Amino acid sequence: MNEVFINYRTGDGEKTAALIDQELSRRFGSQHIFRASRSIAPGEAYPDSLLDALRRSSVLLAVVGPDWTNFRTRLHDPEDWVRREIEEAFSCELPVVPILDGRKTNRLSKADLPHELARLADLQSIPFDTHDTENGVRRIGDLVAEMVPGLNDLSPAQETSSASDTVTNSIGDVSGTAVQSRDFTGDVGGTIVKGSRGPVHTGNGHIYQNSRHVSGDRHLSGNGMTYVEGDNHGSVQHRFGEPDRREDDSR
């Protein structure tokens, strides 16, 4: 009794019926979902197959397209199989859920239905937006899971990040410079450096990379020093004058 019967009319809702069948089959297993064009094998007597499937189902999903009630002649025909399937579901006291296929499909009105199907107009329906089929089939799947608790949901559980995939700032508050290559949480009161590809400078002063440097007072005289980095194509000249005055001396 853990099966779902999909009722639809060819030419008015079969594409949506196929989408619902595909999603429910993926989620609960195709053996628990009945859709005539897929579930009845060639050579089988379809009247018997339809009625047997209905009698072992737990819910009937009636896909109602925008022209569903326009097939008035067929709906009023007792031999119409769309009508017979719904009537059989009512007879077996199965829950019936109308699926309104498309934005142009309105709720059913008793005035448009034969007396035997008038009950459909009183049933709560589900709108199915054909421009957002992913959310539509998910919503129907969630409804089926709620209405037929005996079904085993085969959908993989949502993956959660393991502890090894998460890096946190385990030292708590930081008041200086922090360098970390992964994401972290916590209050940081200093400088954060992530993904550096070159020299990093977080304070005062100069930064030197791949070169030599000379610091200190430079009073070049006879006993001074000349420093040349790299090739020198030409001459080196000095011009001597007074020593450099420090900035602070001007105050």
C-alpha positions as CSV (number, residue, x, y, z in Angstrom):
1,M,0.0,0.0,0.0
2,N,3.0,2.3,-0.2
3,E,2.5,3.5,-3.7
4,V,1.7,6.8,-5.4
5,F,-0.7,6.9,-8.4
6,I,-0.2,9.7,-11.0
7,N,-3.4,10.5,-12.8
8,Y,-3.1,12.7,-16.0
9,R,-4.7,13.3,-19.3
10,T,-2.7,12.9,-22.5
11,G,-2.4,16.2,-24.3
12,D,-3.0,18.2,-21.1
13,G,-0.4,17.6,-18.3
14,E,1.6,14.6,-19.4
15,K,4.9,16.4,-19.4
16,T,4.4,17.5,-15.8
17,A,3.2,14.0,-14.9
18,A,6.5,12.7,-16.3
19,L,8.5,15.2,-14.3
20,I,6.7,14.3,-11.1
21,D,7.2,10.6,-11.9
22,Q,10.9,11.2,-12.5
23,E,11.4,13.0,-9.2
24,L,9.3,10.7,-7.1
25,S,11.0,7.6,-8.6
26,R,14.4,9.1,-7.9
27,R,13.4,9.9,-4.3
28,F,11.3,6.8,-3.4
29,G,12.1,4.2,-6.1
30,S,10.3,3.7,-9.4
31,Q,8.5,0.5,-8.1
32,H,6.5,2.7,-5.7
33,I,5.3,5.2,-8.4
34,F,2.6,4.3,-10.9
35,R,2.3,6.3,-14.2
36,A,0.5,4.4,-16.9
37,S,2.7,5.1,-19.8
38,R,5.8,3.9,-17.9
39,S,4.4,1.3,-15.5
40,I,2.2,-0.8,-17.8
41,A,4.3,-3.1,-19.9
42,P,3.5,-3.9,-23.5
43,G,1.0,-6.7,-23.8
44,E,-0.6,-6.1,-20.3
45,A,-4.3,-5.5,-20.0
46,Y,-4.3,-1.8,-19.0
47,P,-7.8,-1.8,-17.3
48,D,-6.7,-4.5,-14.8
49,S,-3.2,-2.9,-14.4
50,L,-4.8,0.5,-13.6
51,L,-7.3,-0.7,-11.1
52,D,-4.8,-3.0,-9.4
53,A,-2.4,-0.1,-9.0
54,L,-5.1,2.2,-7.6
55,R,-6.2,-0.4,-5.0
56,R,-2.7,-0.8,-3.7
57,S,-1.9,3.0,-3.7
58,S,-1.9,5.4,-0.7
59,V,-2.5,8.6,-2.6
60,L,-3.6,9.8,-6.1
61,L,-2.0,12.9,-7.6
62,A,-4.4,14.3,-10.3
63,V,-2.5,16.5,-12.7
64,V,-4.9,19.2,-13.9
65,G,-3.7,21.1,-17.0
66,P,-5.1,24.4,-18.3
67,D,-7.5,22.6,-20.7
68,W,-8.5,19.9,-18.3
69,T,-12.1,21.0,-17.8
70,N,-12.4,21.8,-21.6
71,F,-12.6,18.1,-22.2
72,R,-16.2,18.3,-21.0
73,T,-17.4,15.5,-23.3
74,R,-14.7,13.1,-22.1
75,L,-15.1,14.1,-18.4
76,H,-18.9,13.4,-18.6
77,D,-18.2,10.0,-20.3
78,P,-18.3,7.3,-17.6
79,E,-15.8,5.3,-19.6
80,D,-13.2,8.1,-19.6
81,W,-10.2,6.6,-17.8
82,V,-9.1,9.9,-16.2
83,R,-12.5,10.1,-14.7
84,R,-12.6,6.4,-13.8
85,E,-9.3,6.5,-12.0
86,I,-10.4,9.4,-9.8
87,E,-13.8,7.8,-9.1
88,E,-12.0,4.6,-8.1
89,A,-9.7,6.6,-5.8
90,F,-12.8,8.1,-4.1
91,S,-14.4,4.6,-3.9
92,C,-11.2,3.3,-2.2
93,E,-11.2,6.4,0.1
94,L,-7.7,7.3,-1.2
95,P,-6.5,10.9,-0.6
96,V,-6.7,12.8,-3.9
97,V,-4.4,15.8,-4.5
98,P,-5.1,18.0,-7.5
99,I,-1.9,19.4,-9.1
100,L,-2.7,22.6,-11.0
101,D,-0.3,22.5,-13.9
102,G,0.9,26.0,-15.0
103,R,0.1,29.6,-14.0
104,K,-3.0,29.7,-16.2
105,T,-4.7,26.8,-14.5
106,N,-7.3,27.9,-12.0
107,R,-8.9,26.0,-9.2
108,L,-11.6,23.6,-10.2
109,S,-15.2,24.7,-10.1
110,K,-18.1,22.3,-9.4
111,A,-20.0,23.9,-12.3
112,D,-17.4,22.5,-14.8
113,L,-17.3,19.0,-13.3
114,P,-19.7,16.0,-13.6
115,H,-21.5,15.2,-10.4
116,E,-19.3,12.2,-9.7
117,L,-16.2,14.4,-9.7
118,A,-17.6,17.5,-8.0
119,R,-15.7,16.6,-4.8
120,L,-12.5,17.6,-6.6
121,A,-13.5,21.3,-6.3
122,D,-13.4,21.1,-2.5
123,L,-10.0,19.5,-2.2
124,Q,-6.9,21.5,-1.4
125,S,-4.8,21.7,-4.6
126,I,-1.1,22.4,-5.2
127,P,0.0,25.0,-7.9
128,F,2.8,23.7,-10.1
129,D,4.8,26.5,-11.8
130,T,6.2,25.2,-15.0
131,H,8.8,27.9,-14.9
132,D,10.2,26.6,-11.6
133,T,9.9,22.9,-11.9
134,E,12.7,22.1,-9.5
135,N,10.9,23.7,-6.5
136,G,7.6,22.3,-7.8
137,V,8.7,18.6,-7.8
138,R,10.5,19.0,-4.5
139,R,7.4,20.4,-2.9
140,I,5.3,17.5,-4.2
141,G,8.0,15.0,-3.0
142,D,7.9,16.5,0.5
143,L,4.1,16.2,0.5
144,V,4.2,12.6,-0.6
145,A,6.8,11.8,2.1
146,E,4.4,13.3,4.7
147,M,1.3,11.6,3.4
148,V,2.9,8.2,2.9
149,P,5.3,7.7,5.8
150,G,5.9,4.1,4.8
151,L,7.9,5.2,1.8
152,N,11.7,5.1,2.2
153,D,13.3,8.3,1.1
154,L,16.3,7.4,-0.9
155,S,17.6,10.9,-1.3
156,P,21.2,11.3,0.0
157,A,21.4,13.1,3.3
158,Q,22.6,16.6,3.1
159,E,26.4,16.6,3.6
160,T,27.7,18.6,6.4
161,S,31.3,19.9,6.8
162,S,33.5,17.7,8.9
163,A,35.8,19.1,11.6
164,S,38.8,18.6,9.3
165,D,37.3,21.0,6.7
166,T,37.0,23.9,9.2
167,V,39.7,26.0,10.6
168,T,39.0,28.3,13.5
169,N,41.0,30.9,15.4
170,S,41.7,28.8,18.5
171,I,43.7,31.5,20.4
172,G,40.7,33.8,20.8
173,D,41.2,37.6,20.6
174,V,44.2,38.8,18.7
175,S,45.7,42.2,19.3
176,G,48.7,42.0,17.0
177,T,49.2,40.5,13.5
178,A,47.6,37.3,12.5
179,V,48.5,35.2,9.4
180,Q,46.3,32.3,8.5
181,S,45.7,30.4,5.3
182,R,42.2,29.2,5.9
183,D,38.9,30.8,7.2
184,F,38.7,31.6,10.9
185,T,36.4,33.0,13.4
186,G,36.9,35.2,16.5
187,D,37.5,38.8,17.3
188,V,40.7,40.2,15.7
189,G,42.0,43.6,16.8
190,G,45.1,43.7,14.6
191,T,46.1,42.9,11.0
192,I,44.9,39.9,9.0
193,V,47.0,38.6,6.1
194,K,45.6,35.8,3.9
195,G,46.9,34.3,0.7
196,S,50.0,36.4,0.4
197,R,52.0,35.9,-2.9
198,G,54.8,38.3,-2.2
199,P,56.4,40.4,0.6
200,V,54.1,41.5,3.4
201,H,54.7,44.7,5.4
202,T,52.5,45.3,8.4
203,G,54.5,48.0,10.3
204,N,56.7,51.1,9.9
205,G,60.0,51.1,8.0
206,H,61.3,49.9,4.6
207,I,61.0,46.5,3.0
208,Y,63.8,45.0,0.9
209,Q,63.5,42.0,-1.3
210,N,66.2,40.3,-3.4
211,S,68.7,43.1,-2.9
212,R,71.3,44.4,-0.5
213,H,70.9,47.5,1.5
214,V,73.0,49.9,3.5
215,S,71.7,51.8,6.4
216,G,73.2,54.4,8.8
217,D,74.9,57.8,8.2
218,R,76.6,58.1,4.9
219,H,79.6,60.6,5.1
220,L,81.4,59.8,2.0
221,S,85.1,61.0,2.0
222,G,88.4,59.6,1.1
223,N,87.9,56.7,3.5
224,G,84.2,56.2,2.5
225,M,82.6,53.5,0.4
226,T,81.1,53.2,-3.0
227,Y,78.6,50.4,-3.6
228,V,77.3,49.4,-7.0
229,E,74.6,46.7,-7.5
230,G,74.5,45.0,-10.9
231,D,76.3,45.8,-14.1
232,N,77.8,49.2,-14.4
233,H,78.1,50.5,-18.0
234,G,79.8,53.8,-17.6
235,S,81.4,55.8,-14.8
236,V,80.5,56.4,-11.2
237,Q,80.7,60.0,-9.9
238,H,80.3,61.4,-6.4
239,R,79.3,64.8,-5.3
240,F,80.1,65.5,-1.7
241,G,78.6,68.2,0.4
242,E,77.3,68.6,3.9
243,P,76.0,65.5,5.7
244,D,72.2,64.9,5.4
245,R,70.3,66.6,8.1
246,R,67.8,64.5,10.0
247,E,64.1,65.4,9.8
248,D,63.9,65.9,13.6
249,D,66.7,68.5,13.4
250,S,64.4,71.0,11.7
251,R,62.1,71.3,14.6
